[in-house]
Amino acid sequence: MTAARWLTRDDLAAAGRSAGGLLLVAPDVSSVFPMGPKDVAAATGLTGAALRAAGVGGHDRVVVALAEPAGALWAAAAADVAGAAAAVGPRGRLRLHHALTALGATTLVSTPTGAMDLLARLHLEFLLDPLDLGLDHIVLTGEIASKRTMGHLAGEFGCAVTEVLASPFGGGALAYRTAEDAPLTPLADGVLGLASLTKDDLADPADPAAELVITPSGHSTLGDAVLRTGLVARPGGSGIPAPAHTVGDHVLVRGVWLALPRIEKALSKIDGVTGWELSITRQGTLDAAALTVSFGRESLVRNPMWRSRIEQAIRALTPVSIDVGVAQDVLETPSPGTVDDRRGHHLGRDRALVT
């Protein structure tokens, strides 16, 4: 495997100008995943296989509450497997509840936090019983789930819950599991592997952490590549473990990968900024991100125009809402930006420093 092309999210983005075919792009275009007709068919087929493994069949009606580019792909796959399928997007729990009832859905495809947020709002805001939705299946994908999420949703909605590992580049299914303590079951041989964090090679069984990599051998343009996903698992036991962490220059928040270099570049253009910290929490059902910026001059600390400039710059980078705050202490010496992931997910920007 050492002779293969090893590519990261940044490598895929850099190749976007020359890539051809259907381009599946991240919301901030931090990755560009090219798909030829056969690639689309293969991704749709694997995603359909994941739905079948979750128990979805011809009698089911599927509502997909995922962001693009995953939403359309999952809806197309579900239409081949189920009796009906619709992509409604991830935003708006009242709207999602209306869609589930209006379409007579038996299956919900959602991120883990999206499903948990729907559950919380059914109880606390809508005063509705989750069992009244009549869901038979919930399929979770696109995020690292909190502990006991699968069991909690299964009990509250009275349905089967399956977690699917999807490609962080195109959104198509790669592997699945039906229990939180179970390893992943790949949907195709050779498509998924574990790599060393410190070198472009397979992980050693003794490594404390390994990065999940995709080996799309049948892909029309990426067939000789190994794609680093940024997802990290803790090896142990048999099979491929589900990811519990992330690593590198992109942080997963609300199912979207935030590009830290782009935050860095945007802030570097604003006079007086000498440091920043991105903090991420999951105190309730959803992730929350906050950016605290430090200035090198006292006159900027309480300047509303400078704070507004930062808010506008960050808003232009990503669809994820990021609260902006200003540190009250002046930081005269510039320092690198940092990430404080209180969820315990992100292990660091430098793979070589992860233990």
DRENNUMAR-253645 format. One record per residue (C-alpha): residue in three letters; x, y, z. Coordinates in nm, 2 decimals. Example, Ala and Ser with C-alpha at 12.3 -4.5 7.8 and 13.67 -1.06 7.14 Angstrom:
# residues 2
<r->ALA, px->1.23, py->-0.45, pz->0.78>
<r->SER, px->1.37, py->-0.11, pz->0.71>
END
This chain:
# residues 355
<r->MET, px->0.00, py->0.00, pz->0.00>
<r->THR, px->0.30, py->0.23, pz->0.04>
<r->ALA, px->0.31, py->0.28, pz->-0.34>
<r->ALA, px->-0.04, py->0.41, pz->-0.36>
<r->ARG, px->-0.14, py->0.78, pz->-0.37>
<r->TRP, px->-0.23, py->0.89, pz->-0.02>
<r->LEU, px->-0.48, py->1.18, pz->-0.04>
<r->THR, px->-0.64, py->1.40, pz->0.23>
<r->ARG, px->-0.94, py->1.63, pz->0.22>
<r->ASP, px->-0.72, py->1.92, pz->0.12>
<r->ASP, px->-0.57, py->1.71, pz->-0.17>
<r->LEU, px->-0.92, py->1.65, pz->-0.31>
<r->ALA, px->-1.01, py->2.01, pz->-0.28>
<r->ALA, px->-0.69, py->2.12, pz->-0.46>
<r->ALA, px->-0.78, py->1.89, pz->-0.75>
<r->GLY, px->-1.13, py->2.04, pz->-0.79>
<r->ARG, px->-1.03, py->2.27, pz->-1.07>
<r->SER, px->-0.94, py->1.98, pz->-1.30>
<r->ALA, px->-1.18, py->1.71, pz->-1.17>
<r->GLY, px->-1.46, py->1.60, pz->-1.41>
<r->GLY, px->-1.80, py->1.43, pz->-1.39>
<r->LEU, px->-2.04, py->1.48, pz->-1.11>
<r->LEU, px->-1.86, py->1.67, pz->-0.83>
<r->LEU, px->-1.98, py->1.60, pz->-0.48>
<r->VAL, px->-1.85, py->1.90, pz->-0.28>
<r->ALA, px->-1.85, py->1.97, pz->0.09>
<r->PRO, px->-2.06, py->2.28, pz->0.20>
<r->ASP, px->-1.74, py->2.49, pz->0.22>
<r->VAL, px->-1.58, py->2.31, pz->-0.08>
<r->SER, px->-1.31, py->2.17, pz->0.15>
<r->SER, px->-1.33, py->1.85, pz->-0.05>
<r->VAL, px->-1.43, py->1.78, pz->-0.41>
<r->PHE, px->-1.51, py->1.42, pz->-0.48>
<r->PRO, px->-1.55, py->1.33, pz->-0.86>
<r->MET, px->-1.80, py->1.07, pz->-0.96>
<r->GLY, px->-1.84, py->0.92, pz->-1.30>
<r->PRO, px->-2.16, py->0.73, pz->-1.40>
<r->LYS, px->-2.03, py->0.40, pz->-1.27>
<r->ASP, px->-1.91, py->0.56, pz->-0.95>
<r->VAL, px->-2.25, py->0.70, pz->-0.88>
<r->ALA, px->-2.41, py->0.36, pz->-0.95>
<r->ALA, px->-2.16, py->0.19, pz->-0.71>
<r->ALA, px->-2.21, py->0.44, pz->-0.43>
<r->THR, px->-2.59, py->0.42, pz->-0.47>
<r->GLY, px->-2.57, py->0.04, pz->-0.46>
<r->LEU, px->-2.36, py->0.03, pz->-0.14>
<r->THR, px->-2.60, py->0.28, pz->0.02>
<r->GLY, px->-2.90, py->0.07, pz->-0.08>
<r->ALA, px->-2.72, py->-0.24, pz->0.07>
<r->ALA, px->-2.68, py->-0.05, pz->0.40>
<r->LEU, px->-3.05, py->0.03, pz->0.40>
<r->ARG, px->-3.13, py->-0.34, pz->0.34>
<r->ALA, px->-2.90, py->-0.44, pz->0.62>
<r->ALA, px->-3.09, py->-0.20, pz->0.84>
<r->GLY, px->-3.41, py->-0.39, pz->0.75>
<r->VAL, px->-3.56, py->-0.15, pz->0.50>
<r->GLY, px->-3.76, py->-0.31, pz->0.23>
<r->GLY, px->-4.03, py->-0.25, pz->-0.04>
<r->HIS, px->-4.30, py->-0.18, pz->0.22>
<r->ASP, px->-4.11, py->0.11, pz->0.38>
<r->ARG, px->-4.13, py->0.48, pz->0.32>
<r->VAL, px->-3.80, py->0.67, pz->0.38>
<r->VAL, px->-3.74, py->1.03, pz->0.48>
<r->VAL, px->-3.38, py->1.14, pz->0.45>
<r->ALA, px->-3.28, py->1.43, pz->0.68>
<r->LEU, px->-2.92, py->1.48, pz->0.57>
<r->ALA, px->-2.73, py->1.77, pz->0.42>
<r->GLU, px->-2.60, py->1.77, pz->0.07>
<r->PRO, px->-2.42, py->1.60, pz->-0.10>
<r->ALA, px->-2.53, py->1.30, pz->0.11>
<r->GLY, px->-2.91, py->1.37, pz->0.11>
<r->ALA, px->-2.97, py->1.32, pz->-0.26>
<r->LEU, px->-2.76, py->1.01, pz->-0.28>
<r->TRP, px->-2.93, py->0.85, pz->0.01>
<r->ALA, px->-3.28, py->0.94, pz->-0.12>
<r->ALA, px->-3.19, py->0.79, pz->-0.46>
<r->ALA, px->-3.06, py->0.47, pz->-0.29>
<r->ALA, px->-3.37, py->0.45, pz->-0.07>
<r->ALA, px->-3.60, py->0.49, pz->-0.38>
<r->ASP, px->-3.44, py->0.17, pz->-0.52>
<r->VAL, px->-3.49, py->-0.02, pz->-0.20>
<r->ALA, px->-3.81, py->0.11, pz->-0.04>
<r->GLY, px->-4.16, py->0.19, pz->-0.16>
<r->ALA, px->-4.10, py->0.56, pz->-0.15>
<r->ALA, px->-3.82, py->0.80, pz->-0.05>
<r->ALA, px->-3.78, py->1.18, pz->0.00>
<r->ALA, px->-3.49, py->1.41, pz->0.09>
<r->VAL, px->-3.61, py->1.69, pz->0.32>
<r->GLY, px->-3.28, py->1.83, pz->0.45>
<r->PRO, px->-3.15, py->1.84, pz->0.81>
<r->ARG, px->-3.30, py->2.17, pz->0.93>
<r->GLY, px->-3.62, py->2.24, pz->1.12>
<r->ARG, px->-3.75, py->1.97, pz->1.36>
<r->LEU, px->-4.11, py->2.09, pz->1.33>
<r->ARG, px->-4.08, py->2.07, pz->0.96>
<r->LEU, px->-3.92, py->1.72, pz->0.99>
<r->HIS, px->-4.20, py->1.60, pz->1.21>
<r->HIS, px->-4.45, py->1.73, pz->0.96>
<r->ALA, px->-4.27, py->1.55, pz->0.67>
<r->LEU, px->-4.26, py->1.22, pz->0.86>
<r->THR, px->-4.63, py->1.23, pz->0.93>
<r->ALA, px->-4.74, py->1.38, pz->0.59>
<r->LEU, px->-4.54, py->1.12, pz->0.40>
<r->GLY, px->-4.63, py->0.83, pz->0.63>
<r->ALA, px->-4.26, py->0.75, pz->0.69>
<r->THR, px->-4.15, py->0.43, pz->0.84>
<r->THR, px->-3.78, py->0.50, pz->0.82>
<r->LEU, px->-3.58, py->0.81, pz->0.92>
<r->VAL, px->-3.22, py->0.86, pz->0.80>
<r->SER, px->-3.05, py->1.13, pz->1.01>
<r->THR, px->-2.74, py->1.23, pz->1.19>
<r->PRO, px->-2.72, py->1.10, pz->1.55>
<r->THR, px->-2.76, py->1.45, pz->1.70>
<r->GLY, px->-3.04, py->1.53, pz->1.46>
<r->ALA, px->-3.24, py->1.23, pz->1.57>
<r->MET, px->-3.17, py->1.31, pz->1.94>
<r->ASP, px->-3.28, py->1.67, pz->1.89>
<r->LEU, px->-3.60, py->1.56, pz->1.72>
<r->LEU, px->-3.67, py->1.33, pz->2.02>
<r->ALA, px->-3.60, py->1.61, pz->2.27>
<r->ARG, px->-3.83, py->1.85, pz->2.09>
<r->LEU, px->-4.11, py->1.59, pz->2.06>
<r->HIS, px->-4.10, py->1.56, pz->2.44>
<r->LEU, px->-4.03, py->1.92, pz->2.55>
<r->GLU, px->-4.18, py->2.14, pz->2.28>
<r->PHE, px->-4.43, py->1.95, pz->2.08>
<r->LEU, px->-4.56, py->1.74, pz->2.37>
<r->LEU, px->-4.59, py->1.44, pz->2.14>
<r->ASP, px->-4.52, py->1.07, pz->2.20>
<r->PRO, px->-4.23, py->0.95, pz->1.97>
<r->LEU, px->-4.41, py->0.61, pz->1.94>
<r->ASP, px->-4.70, py->0.79, pz->1.76>
<r->LEU, px->-4.47, py->0.85, pz->1.46>
<r->GLY, px->-4.48, py->0.47, pz->1.39>
<r->LEU, px->-4.12, py->0.45, pz->1.28>
<r->ASP, px->-3.98, py->0.10, pz->1.22>
<r->HIS, px->-3.62, py->0.20, pz->1.14>
<r->ILE, px->-3.38, py->0.48, pz->1.22>
<r->VAL, px->-3.05, py->0.49, pz->1.03>
<r->LEU, px->-2.78, py->0.72, pz->1.18>
<r->THR, px->-2.49, py->0.85, pz->0.98>
<r->GLY, px->-2.26, py->1.15, pz->0.93>
<r->GLU, px->-2.14, py->1.21, pz->1.29>
<r->ILE, px->-1.97, py->1.05, pz->1.59>
<r->ALA, px->-2.26, py->0.95, pz->1.81>
<r->SER, px->-2.26, py->1.01, pz->2.19>
<r->LYS, px->-2.26, py->0.70, pz->2.41>
<r->ARG, px->-2.59, py->0.51, pz->2.44>
<r->THR, px->-2.75, py->0.70, pz->2.15>
<r->MET, px->-2.85, py->0.39, pz->1.96>
<r->GLY, px->-3.01, py->0.22, pz->2.26>
<r->HIS, px->-3.19, py->0.54, pz->2.37>
<r->LEU, px->-3.34, py->0.61, pz->2.03>
<r->ALA, px->-3.45, py->0.24, pz->1.99>
<r->GLY, px->-3.63, py->0.25, pz->2.32>
<r->GLU, px->-3.80, py->0.59, pz->2.27>
<r->PHE, px->-3.92, py->0.53, pz->1.92>
<r->GLY, px->-3.98, py->0.16, pz->1.95>
<r->CYS, px->-3.78, py->0.08, pz->1.64>
<r->ALA, px->-3.46, py->-0.08, pz->1.51>
<r->VAL, px->-3.16, py->0.16, pz->1.50>
<r->THR, px->-2.86, py->0.11, pz->1.27>
<r->GLU, px->-2.55, py->0.32, pz->1.25>
<r->VAL, px->-2.38, py->0.35, pz->0.91>
<r->LEU, px->-2.03, py->0.48, pz->0.84>
<r->ALA, px->-2.06, py->0.70, pz->0.53>
<r->SER, px->-1.78, py->0.85, pz->0.32>
<r->PRO, px->-1.70, py->1.19, pz->0.45>
<r->PHE, px->-1.64, py->1.30, pz->0.09>
<r->GLY, px->-1.94, py->1.18, pz->-0.10>
<r->GLY, px->-2.18, py->1.06, pz->0.17>
<r->GLY, px->-2.23, py->0.71, pz->0.04>
<r->ALA, px->-2.24, py->0.42, pz->0.28>
<r->LEU, px->-1.93, py->0.21, pz->0.35>
<r->ALA, px->-2.01, py->0.00, pz->0.66>
<r->TYR, px->-2.27, py->-0.05, pz->0.93>
<r->ARG, px->-2.33, py->-0.19, pz->1.27>
<r->THR, px->-2.65, py->-0.27, pz->1.47>
<r->ALA, px->-2.51, py->-0.24, pz->1.82>
<r->GLU, px->-2.30, py->0.02, pz->1.99>
<r->ASP, px->-2.04, py->-0.23, pz->2.11>
<r->ALA, px->-2.01, py->-0.41, pz->1.77>
<r->PRO, px->-1.74, py->-0.35, pz->1.51>
<r->LEU, px->-1.83, py->-0.22, pz->1.16>
<r->THR, px->-1.94, py->-0.46, pz->0.89>
<r->PRO, px->-1.80, py->-0.33, pz->0.56>
<r->LEU, px->-2.05, py->-0.33, pz->0.27>
<r->ALA, px->-1.78, py->-0.44, pz->0.02>
<r->ASP, px->-1.44, py->-0.61, pz->0.05>
<r->GLY, px->-1.13, py->-0.39, pz->0.05>
<r->VAL, px->-1.31, py->-0.06, pz->0.06>
<r->LEU, px->-1.22, py->0.03, pz->0.42>
<r->GLY, px->-0.91, py->0.00, pz->0.62>
<r->LEU, px->-0.70, py->0.13, pz->0.91>
<r->ALA, px->-0.39, py->0.33, pz->0.85>
<r->SER, px->-0.10, py->0.46, pz->1.06>
<r->LEU, px->-0.13, py->0.82, pz->1.18>
<r->THR, px->0.24, py->0.88, pz->1.13>
<r->LYS, px->0.32, py->0.73, pz->0.80>
<r->ASP, px->0.14, py->0.63, pz->0.47>
<r->ASP, px->0.10, py->0.26, pz->0.55>
<r->LEU, px->-0.14, py->0.02, pz->0.71>
<r->ALA, px->-0.18, py->0.05, pz->1.09>
<r->ASP, px->0.02, py->-0.17, pz->1.32>
<r->PRO, px->-0.21, py->-0.39, pz->1.54>
<r->ALA, px->-0.03, py->-0.24, pz->1.84>
<r->ASP, px->-0.10, py->0.12, pz->1.75>
<r->PRO, px->-0.32, py->0.29, pz->2.01>
<r->ALA, px->-0.50, py->0.48, pz->1.74>
<r->ALA, px->-0.55, py->0.44, pz->1.37>
<r->GLU, px->-0.71, py->0.65, pz->1.09>
<r->LEU, px->-0.99, py->0.50, pz->0.88>
<r->VAL, px->-0.90, py->0.51, pz->0.51>
<r->ILE, px->-1.11, py->0.45, pz->0.20>
<r->THR, px->-0.95, py->0.24, pz->-0.08>
<r->PRO, px->-1.19, py->0.31, pz->-0.38>
<r->SER, px->-1.02, py->0.05, pz->-0.61>
<r->GLY, px->-1.30, py->0.06, pz->-0.86>
<r->HIS, px->-1.33, py->0.44, pz->-0.88>
<r->SER, px->-1.29, py->0.58, pz->-1.23>
<r->THR, px->-1.03, py->0.84, pz->-1.13>
<r->LEU, px->-0.93, py->0.76, pz->-0.77>
<r->GLY, px->-0.89, py->0.39, pz->-0.81>
<r->ASP, px->-0.52, py->0.39, pz->-0.71>
<r->ALA, px->-0.56, py->0.62, pz->-0.42>
<r->VAL, px->-0.59, py->0.58, pz->-0.04>
<r->LEU, px->-0.82, py->0.85, pz->0.11>
<r->ARG, px->-0.75, py->0.96, pz->0.46>
<r->THR, px->-1.09, py->1.03, pz->0.62>
<r->GLY, px->-0.98, py->1.22, pz->0.93>
<r->LEU, px->-1.18, py->0.97, pz->1.14>
<r->VAL, px->-0.99, py->0.79, pz->1.41>
<r->ALA, px->-1.06, py->0.46, pz->1.58>
<r->ARG, px->-0.91, py->0.27, pz->1.87>
<r->PRO, px->-0.81, py->-0.07, pz->1.75>
<r->GLY, px->-0.87, py->-0.37, pz->1.96>
<r->GLY, px->-1.05, py->-0.70, pz->1.91>
<r->SER, px->-1.16, py->-0.82, pz->1.57>
<r->GLY, px->-1.29, py->-0.63, pz->1.28>
<r->ILE, px->-1.29, py->-0.26, pz->1.20>
<r->PRO, px->-1.39, py->-0.04, pz->1.50>
<r->ALA, px->-1.63, py->0.25, pz->1.46>
<r->PRO, px->-1.46, py->0.59, pz->1.47>
<r->ALA, px->-1.46, py->0.77, pz->1.81>
<r->HIS, px->-1.23, py->1.07, pz->1.72>
<r->THR, px->-1.11, py->1.29, pz->1.44>
<r->VAL, px->-0.77, py->1.42, pz->1.35>
<r->GLY, px->-0.61, py->1.68, pz->1.12>
<r->ASP, px->-0.69, py->2.02, pz->0.99>
<r->HIS, px->-1.07, py->1.96, pz->0.97>
<r->VAL, px->-1.31, py->1.93, pz->1.27>
<r->LEU, px->-1.65, py->1.75, pz->1.25>
<r->VAL, px->-1.93, py->1.97, pz->1.38>
<r->ARG, px->-2.30, py->1.90, pz->1.32>
<r->GLY, px->-2.21, py->1.67, pz->1.04>
<r->VAL, px->-2.00, py->1.93, pz->0.86>
<r->TRP, px->-1.62, py->1.93, pz->0.85>
<r->LEU, px->-1.49, py->2.28, pz->0.95>
<r->ALA, px->-1.16, py->2.37, pz->0.78>
<r->LEU, px->-0.93, py->2.52, pz->1.04>
<r->PRO, px->-0.68, py->2.66, pz->0.78>
<r->ARG, px->-0.97, py->2.87, pz->0.63>
<r->ILE, px->-1.05, py->3.01, pz->0.98>
<r->GLU, px->-0.68, py->3.09, pz->1.02>
<r->LYS, px->-0.66, py->3.26, pz->0.68>
<r->ALA, px->-0.98, py->3.47, pz->0.73>
<r->LEU, px->-0.86, py->3.59, pz->1.07>
<r->SER, px->-0.51, py->3.67, pz->0.94>
<r->LYS, px->-0.66, py->3.94, pz->0.71>
<r->ILE, px->-0.81, py->4.13, pz->1.01>
<r->ASP, px->-0.58, py->4.38, pz->1.16>
<r->GLY, px->-0.51, py->4.33, pz->1.53>
<r->VAL, px->-0.60, py->3.96, pz->1.57>
<r->THR, px->-0.32, py->3.78, pz->1.75>
<r->GLY, px->-0.48, py->3.45, pz->1.85>
<r->TRP, px->-0.80, py->3.25, pz->1.85>
<r->GLU, px->-0.96, py->2.94, pz->2.01>
<r->LEU, px->-1.24, py->2.73, pz->1.87>
<r->SER, px->-1.43, py->2.55, pz->2.14>
<r->ILE, px->-1.69, py->2.28, pz->2.06>
<r->THR, px->-1.94, py->2.13, pz->2.30>
<r->ARG, px->-2.23, py->1.89, pz->2.30>
<r->GLN, px->-2.40, py->1.97, pz->2.63>
<r->GLY, px->-2.75, py->1.91, pz->2.50>
<r->THR, px->-2.85, py->1.72, pz->2.18>
<r->LEU, px->-2.66, py->1.93, pz->1.93>
<r->ASP, px->-2.30, py->2.04, pz->1.88>
<r->ALA, px->-2.22, py->2.41, pz->1.96>
<r->ALA, px->-1.91, py->2.59, pz->1.83>
<r->ALA, px->-1.77, py->2.92, pz->1.97>
<r->LEU, px->-1.47, py->3.12, pz->1.84>
<r->THR, px->-1.29, py->3.34, pz->2.09>
<r->VAL, px->-1.06, py->3.59, pz->1.93>
<r->SER, px->-0.77, py->3.77, pz->2.10>
<r->PHE, px->-0.65, py->4.12, pz->2.00>
<r->GLY, px->-0.31, py->4.28, pz->2.03>
<r->ARG, px->-0.45, py->4.62, pz->2.12>
<r->GLU, px->-0.68, py->4.73, pz->2.40>
<r->SER, px->-0.87, py->4.96, pz->2.16>
<r->LEU, px->-1.00, py->4.67, pz->1.96>
<r->VAL, px->-1.13, py->4.46, pz->2.25>
<r->ARG, px->-1.45, py->4.65, pz->2.28>
<r->ASN, px->-1.48, py->4.77, pz->1.92>
<r->PRO, px->-1.81, py->4.65, pz->1.78>
<r->MET, px->-1.70, py->4.71, pz->1.42>
<r->TRP, px->-1.40, py->4.47, pz->1.46>
<r->ARG, px->-1.62, py->4.20, pz->1.62>
<r->SER, px->-1.87, py->4.24, pz->1.33>
<r->ARG, px->-1.59, py->4.20, pz->1.08>
<r->ILE, px->-1.49, py->3.87, pz->1.24>
<r->GLU, px->-1.85, py->3.75, pz->1.25>
<r->GLN, px->-1.91, py->3.82, pz->0.89>
<r->ALA, px->-1.58, py->3.66, pz->0.79>
<r->ILE, px->-1.66, py->3.34, pz->0.98>
<r->ARG, px->-2.02, py->3.33, pz->0.85>
<r->ALA, px->-1.89, py->3.33, pz->0.49>
<r->LEU, px->-1.68, py->3.02, pz->0.55>
<r->THR, px->-1.93, py->2.75, pz->0.66>
<r->PRO, px->-2.30, py->2.69, pz->0.71>
<r->VAL, px->-2.24, py->2.58, pz->1.07>
<r->SER, px->-2.33, py->2.86, pz->1.32>
<r->ILE, px->-2.03, py->2.97, pz->1.52>
<r->ASP, px->-2.07, py->3.22, pz->1.80>
<r->VAL, px->-1.79, py->3.48, pz->1.81>
<r->GLY, px->-1.65, py->3.62, pz->2.13>
<r->VAL, px->-1.36, py->3.85, pz->2.22>
<r->ALA, px->-1.11, py->3.77, pz->2.49>
<r->GLN, px->-1.10, py->4.06, pz->2.74>
<r->ASP, px->-0.72, py->4.03, pz->2.80>
<r->VAL, px->-0.49, py->4.17, pz->2.54>
<r->LEU, px->-0.26, py->3.92, pz->2.37>
<r->GLU, px->0.04, py->4.12, pz->2.25>
<r->THR, px->0.25, py->3.82, pz->2.12>
<r->PRO, px->0.08, py->3.64, pz->1.83>
<r->SER, px->0.01, py->3.27, pz->1.90>
<r->PRO, px->-0.13, py->2.98, pz->1.69>
<r->GLY, px->-0.50, py->2.91, pz->1.69>
<r->THR, px->-0.62, py->2.62, pz->1.91>
<r->VAL, px->-0.91, py->2.38, pz->1.93>
<r->ASP, px->-1.08, py->2.30, pz->2.26>
<r->ASP, px->-1.31, py->2.00, pz->2.17>
<r->ARG, px->-1.49, py->1.94, pz->2.50>
<r->ARG, px->-1.67, py->1.64, pz->2.34>
<r->GLY, px->-1.34, py->1.47, pz->2.34>
<r->HIS, px->-1.36, py->1.40, pz->1.96>
<r->HIS, px->-1.07, py->1.59, pz->1.80>
<r->LEU, px->-0.73, py->1.46, pz->1.89>
<r->GLY, px->-0.53, py->1.74, pz->1.73>
<r->ARG, px->-0.42, py->1.89, pz->1.40>
<r->ASP, px->-0.09, py->1.71, pz->1.38>
<r->ARG, px->-0.13, py->1.33, pz->1.33>
<r->ALA, px->0.23, py->1.27, pz->1.45>
<r->LEU, px->0.15, py->1.41, pz->1.79>
<r->VAL, px->-0.15, py->1.19, pz->1.86>
<r->THR, px->-0.10, py->0.91, pz->2.12>
END
